[in-house]
Amino acid sequence: MSKVATEQISSFLKKKLSELKSEFGSDSYEYTSLAKQYLFDSRETEVDYKSERRRHYEADLSAEDAGHVLKGVERLYKQCAVFELTTACKARCRWCLRANYDPFTLKKDDVENAARYFGSDKCRDELNELLITGGDPLIVPELLGLALDSIEKFAGNIDVIRIGTRLPVQDPQSVFSEKLAHALRPRKGIRLEFGTQINSPIELFPESVEAYRKLMDYAERIYNQQVLLKGVNDSLEPLVRLYNGMRKIGIEPHYLFHCVPLHGMEHHRTTVEEGLDLIKSLVTSGYISGRSKPMYTAMTDIGKITFYEGVFLDRKGDMILLQSRYRYEDRMKWNPDWKMPESAEIDDEGYLRVWYKDAKTHNLGWDSTYILD
């Protein structure tokens, strides 16, 4: 079965694309850095779901809890779980893994059942943080408010809730709705944070900056995790502009993700090595604040792995073997439904390793010092 990648763009983004094209031209960085994120490209050939990385880690908790099937819950890590309220978004990012989920929006019972699970004996002693994501949870404010109310009521162990959103860059006016303000009102014992994704300095539109400042009324911090993309942010100058721009308005850096190996999106991907060279230039140039340095990280089949010394173990063609410090026994404890993917293996100390696909057109000058003997 195959499917052609779809295009979905908000009216705000359409307006901005038109303005940028008119002012700077269709070949300009100003226009293409936004267009490459949202507009269909002829290189996005038909997607074969049999060979595609279709879902995010395959980390669902599908088992029943207290007689109810859990929906929208994923867990890979000890202290933090993922809670997906909806797959709906205002726009589709071309490389988004979650865009390949079967569409859903949770019902009231689903939300309350999940909240009870988060506060149950199975989770209470270790789980203290949630990432509410989607889709974009800010576009379903009533459901988001219900989720926050339910967590406050049933899961007192949860004291940090992060909410993932790109709404300020896709539809900034929506951030100012009364329904959203009610949903995000303070709850006792819960600290809110927002995780966002700004990939290009062009996305710091005045309307978007205003929307981010509005979100700061509800949360202690906003952090950014961006994707490394060809022609969007794969050179030093736009990254410096982006991180200095975020610093100016108070958005903190988090991850700089190597673009996931999603079938049909190869033209977006740099090599891991190119990213290593870029991140070294960014964090050692003196061009950005020491408080603005991101972590260069891969989203692998077993979870996030940040590129530190000792992570690179071997290379076979386009595949790189990465070392993690995830323990298989821990993973099964936190998520008994998790199944180790074929790309992973367990080392002699019980840690997981995983083969990760690099860009196809990798440079022949791969620095062997990155690989352990």
Secondary structure, DSSP 4 states (H G I P E B T S, - for coil): -EEPPP----HHHHHHHHHHHHHH-TTSHHHHHHHHHHS--TT---EETTTS--SSTT-B--SEETTEE--SEE--SSSEEEEE-B---SS--TT-SGGGSPP-B--HHHHHHHHHHHTSTTTTTT--EEEEESS-GGG-HHHHHHHHHHHHHH-TT--EEEEE--HHHH-GGGGG-HHHHHHTS--TT-EEEEEE---SGGG--HHHHHHHHHHTTT-SEEEEEEEE-TTTT-SHHHHHHHHHHHHHHTEEEEEEEEPP--TT-GGGPPPHHHHHHHHHHHHHSSSS-GGGPPEEEEEETTEEEE--TT-EEEEETTEEEEEEEEEHHHHHHH-TT----TTEEE-TTSEEEEEEEPPTT--TT--GGGS--
